Amino acid sequence: MESTSNKNEPEDFHKNLVFIPGDIAWTLVCSALVWLMVPGVGFFYSGLARSKSALSLVSLCCWSIAVVSIQWFLFGYSLAFCKNGSAFIGSFNNAFLINVGNGQNPSNDKIPEILFCIYQCMIAGITPALVVGATAERGRFLPVLVFMFLWTTLVYDPIAHWTWNYQGWSRQLGVLDFAGGTPVHVASGAAALVYAYMLGEREGSPAEYKAHNIVQVVLGTSLIWFGWFGFNGGSAQGANARAAIVLVVTNLSASIGGIVWALLDYRKERKISVLSFCFGAVTGLVIVTPASGYIHPYGGLVFGIIGTIICRYAIHLKHAFGYDDALDVVAVHGIGGIVGTLLTGIFASKEIAGMDGFTVVEGGWLDSNWKQIGLQAAAVAAASVWSLVITYIILFLMNKIPTLWLRVDEGTEKMGIDKIEIGESAYQELKSTGP
């Protein structure tokens, strides 16, 4: 998703643009595929939770894309991708999408800016939905919605700006992040950690925290995997050979990730767990995201194997540090994003990056660019600290407002968020009529 346009274009540059229909069609399709991931995440989370709060998780994920779409129209796109911002954040020049239309796209001048805008909107929209997993079964519904709007504005937009906008400090330094390792996964994982700490543990014993519908988890995994071809592939901003490589490494990393996680759990349980495969597949997708447009096909296997092993055992961090990350957002997205971003500094290839015909990078360690791993580490540290600190401030202040306290009361938690806060249930109770 890196910007490759000239920083000193003449003002009438857009008048001479020639858009390529194939690139437009590809990015349109990828935008729709990313949207499909939203209910995918909802089904994945819903199946993992207990039935009494299953519907709220699906609903919150759908609300995420709605809330962020409005925010993106109002000023989110402008803060992240306007052409006259600072090294840290954009301006309000493109608020209400003013002057965002048929002009120059800040990433690829072969597709119109309005298309780039809606694609990026889908990426932004799914990111707060990832954090929802940390609120499962005890986070109040309304505060989560308010949090989505504030967090996107104060956390996601700045990190997206400095990562992908050619004016951003991270972009200027040469940090490589193809499709969202830091703005999406590291940032959401850090936010989930803070939210889980602020909410505290769920009611009941850990033995009760079991997935209520594994078929839903499989359905969610399938939609996520399918949609991720657009999530990563769309960042190529065109129908080209680089986009094809992106699909190959994305699929390989997910495939080996599912296999590795399942085998790790088989060694312990002697069962071929469906849940283990699903967790591994999603982890493989997360790991390869920042590198998907920079690595050779074998890299998909390397990322999937290394990253999945690390994330599998990172799940135990919640027990060691005492936070109730209900659906393991921190281990999968937070740790996964960190590992993937760091590995990009080793395996990034300037040859693969150049397969789109216009991207030029120095590559990673394997291309003798020894400083790249340091740049990647700096980006990870900056995104982690920013998300941790700002998320804490947002939630701390919200929790002081009477109508926005974060956690449901004990009675609501026992009855279930679906029944009390939504007034609807994922499943209807059937009453026996007797013999």
N, C-alpha and C positions, 0 to 999 in steps of 0.2 A: 504494500500500500504506500510505498515510498513515493515522494514527489520527485519528478524528473524534469520539470519544466524550468525554463530559463527564468532567473529571478528578475531580469531586467527587460521584460517584454514591453513593446510599445503599447500604448493605450488602445490602439485599434487592432491589436493582434487577433482578437476573436473574430474579426470580420473575415479573416483569411483562413479560418479553420475549416478543415474538411473532415467531417465525422465519418467513421467507418461503420456501416450497418451491422457487420458481424460482431464487432466489439460492443456495440449498443445492445444487440440481442443477447449476447452472453451476460452482460452486466445486469440487464433486466431480469433474466432467469435466475441469476445468482441472488439478486435482491429478494425474489420470491422464496427461494430455497432457505435463506437465512430466516425469513419470517416463519417458515415451517418448523424451525428449531424451537420456537417459543412454546407451542403446545407440547413439543417433544420433551423439553425440560420439565414442563408441568406434569406430564404423565410419569416421567422418570421419578420426580420428587414425590408425587402423589402415591405411587405404588410402594415407595420405600417407607412412607409414613404409616401411622395407624389410621384405620378407616374413619375415625371420628373427626379427623382434620384433613382428609384427603382432598375434598373439593376445594378448600380454601387455597391449597397450594397450586392447583391448576388455574384457579381464578386469578391469583396474584401474578402468575407468569403472564397471563393474557393482559392484565392491567398494566404490566410493565411496558409492553410495547405501545399501549395506548397513551400512558402518561409521558413516556419519553418522546413519542411522536409529536405531541403538543409542545413539549419543551424544545425539541429540535427545531420546530417551526418558529417558535418565539425568538429564541436566541442561541440555542445549543449549537446549531451548525455554524453560526457566526463565531462563537467563542472558540470552536475547535479548528475551523478551516478558512476563516476569512483571510484575505491576502495582505492585510495591513496591520497585523497584530505585533506583539512583542515576542521575545524568545520564550515567554512563559504562557501567555494566554492571548487569544484573539480579541477582537473588538466587537462592537455592536453594529458595524457597517452593513452586515448582511442579515440583521434581525428581521423577522417576518419574511425571510427569504428574498429580501429586496435585492435586485440585480443578480439573482441566482436563476439562471435560465439557460439560454443557448450559448453562454459564454465559455471561457476557458475553464476546464477542469483542472484543479491544482495537482492532480496526480497523472493524468494522461489526456493530452489535448485531442485525442481521437474519439472521445465521448463527451456529451454535453455535461455541464456542471450540475444541472438539476438531477441527472441520473446518478452522478457521483454522490449527490446529497441524499437521495433516498436509499441508496445502498448503505451509506454510512449510518443513516438513521436506523436501519435494521440491526447493524452491529451494536450501535449504542443502546437500542431498545432491549436487546437480550441480556446485556451485561447486568443490570440490577436484578433481573430474574434469577441469575445465578446465586445472588446473595440470599434470596428467599429461602433456600434450603437451610440456612442457619437459624431461621426464625420458626421453623416447623413446630407446630403443636402448642406454642405458647406465646407467639408474637401477635399483638393486636393488629387487626386488618388495616384500619385507617392510618395509623402511624407508619406502617410499611409503605403505603402509597405516598405519603408526604416525604418520607425518606428517599424514595426513588427519584423524585423530582429534585430535591436538594442535592443528593449525592451525585446525580448525573451532572448537575451544574458545577459543583464545587470540586469534584474528584475526577470523574470520567473526562469531562471536556478539557480541563487543563492537561491531563496526561496524554490524551489523544492529540492535542495541539503540539505538545513538545515532541511527541513521538513521530507524527506523520506530516505535520505542516512543515514546509521547507524553512519556515522562520523559527521553528521550535529548537530549543537548545540541544535536545537529544538528537534530533535529525541533523543539526549542523555538525555535531561531533562525529557523526557517522555510525550511530547505533543502528543495528539491523533488527527490525521487527516487522515481519511481513504482514501478519494478519491479526495481531492483538495479544501478544504474550504479556505485555505490561499493562496497556489500558484496559484490557478485558479480564484476563485471568489473574495476574498478580494483584491488580487493584480490587477485584471482586473477592478474591481469597482473603486479602487483608481486611476488607470490610466485614466479611463473614465472621472472621475471628473476633473482631470487636463486638459485633452484634451478639454473637453467642455468649461472650463474656458478660455483656450488659444484661442479657435476659436471664442468665443462670440456667440451671438444669431443669429438665422436664420433670413432671410429676410421675410417680411410679418407679419401679425398679428397672435397671438396664435390661433385665431378662424380658421385659415387656416391649422393648423397642425393636420390634420386628416388622419387616416389610409385610404389608397386608395383602398386596396383589402383585405378584411377580410378573404376571402377564402384562400388566400396565408398565412395569419397568422395562420389559423387552420392547413393547410398543414405543415407549419414549426413547429408548436407545436407538431403535431403527429410524425414527424421525430425526433424531439428533445426527446420526451418522450420515443419513441422506442429505440433510440440510447443510452439513459441514462441508460438503463439496462446493456449495455456494459461498459459505463463510470464508473458506480459504481460497477457493478458486476465483471468486470475484475480485479478490485483492490484486489479481494480475491485471485487472482493468482492461481485459481484451481477450479475444479468442485467438490464442497464440500457443506456441510450443511450451512456453513457460507455464501457462495455465494447465496444460496437460500433465506436466511434471508435478505440479501442485496436487492434482487429483491422485496421481500414482502414489506419492509419498504419504498423502493423507490417508488413503485406503490401507497402505501397508502398515503404517503406524497403529491405526485402529485395530487391524487384524491381529498383529503380533501382540499388541497390548492386551486384547481379550484373552488370547491363548496363554500368555505369561501369567496374568493374574489368576486365571483358572488353575494353572498348574501349581502355582505357589500355594493356593488354598487346598488343592488336591493332596499335596504333600502332607498337609496337616490333618485334613478331615477325611481323606480317601473318598471324596465325593466330587463329581464334576459339576460345580455349582453354576447355575444360570446367572445368579446375581454377580458372582465373581467375574464371569465373562463380560457382562454388561459394564461393570465398573472399569474393567481393564480396557475395553473398547473406547469408552468415553475418555479415560485417562490418556490413551494413545492419541486421540484427537487433540486433546489439550496440549500435550507435550510438543507436537509437531507444528502447531499453529504459527509461532514466531519464525520458524525456519522453513516453512513449506515452499516458499518461492526461492530458496537459496541452496537447497541440498540435492545431492544426487539420489536416485531411487534407493540405493542401499541405506542411505541415511534414515529413511522411514523406518527400517527395521532396527537400526541402532537406537534411534530416539525412542521407539516403542518399547524396546527391551530395557534399556537403562532407566528411562523415566517411569515405567510401570513398576519396576522393582522398588525404586525409591518411594514412589507414592503409596504403594501397598503398605510399606512399613511406616510411612509417615502418618497413617491413620492412628497409630498408637500414641501420637503426640497429644491427642485430646485427653487421654487417660493420664499421661505424665504431667500435663499442665493444668488439668482440671477445668476444661471448657467443654460444653455440650454442643459440639458441632453435629447436629442431628443427622444430616445427610452427607457429611464428609466433604463439604465445599472447600475447606481449608486444605486438606490433603490433596484432593484431585485438582482443583483449579489454582489455589495459591502456590503450593509446592510444585505442581505440574508446570505452571507458568514460569516459575523461577528456573526450574531445571531446563525447560525447553529454551528459554532465553539465553541461558549460559552456554548450553550446547551449541546454539547457533553461532556463537563466537568461535567455536572450534571447527564446525563442519560447513559453514557457509562457503559457497563456491561462486566466484565471479563469473565463471562460465555459465552456470545455471541461471544466475541473475540476468545475464545478457541475452537469454534465449527469447526475450520479448522484443528484442531489437533496439531497445533504447536505454535500459537500465545499466548503469556502471557502478560497481562497488569494488572494494579492495578484497573482499572475501574474509575468511577467518584464518585460524591457525594453519589449516591444511593448505592454504594459499600463502603461507609465510607472513601473514598479517598478525604479528604477535600481540599487538595492542588491542585487538578486537575483544578479547575476553574481558579485559579491564573495562572497556566501554560498556559492554553488556552488563557487567556487574554493577556499574554505576547507575545504569538505567533501572535495574531491579531494585537497588537500594532506594533510589529516589521515589519510584512508584510505590514501594512498600511503605516507606515512612509517611509520604503524603497521604496515602489512603488511610493508614492507621490513625494518624493524628486528626485529620479532618473528619473521618467517620466518627471518631470518639466525640469530637466537639459537637457534631450534628446530633448524635444520639443523646448526649448528656443534656443539651439544651432542650431537646424535644421532651425528654423524660421529666423536665421541670414544668412543662405546660400541662395543666390539668386534663385537657382533652386529648393529649398526645402521649400519655404515659405508654411505655413500650409493651409491658407484659399484661396478659389477661389475668383476671382474678382466679383464685383457686377453683371456684365452682365452674367457671367457663372452661378451664383447662380439663377438668374431669369429664364434663359433658361433651366437650369437643368444640372447637372453633366453628365448625360447619353449622352446627345446630344453633349456637348462641349468637354468633356474630354475623352469619350469613342468612340463617333461617332456612337453609336448604341442606340436603345431605346427598352424598355421593351414592348412597344405597337406600332403598326404601325397605322398611321393616315389614315383613309379612306376618300378619297375625293368624294364628291357627284358629280354625273354626270348629275344631273338635271332630269327633267321629260322626 
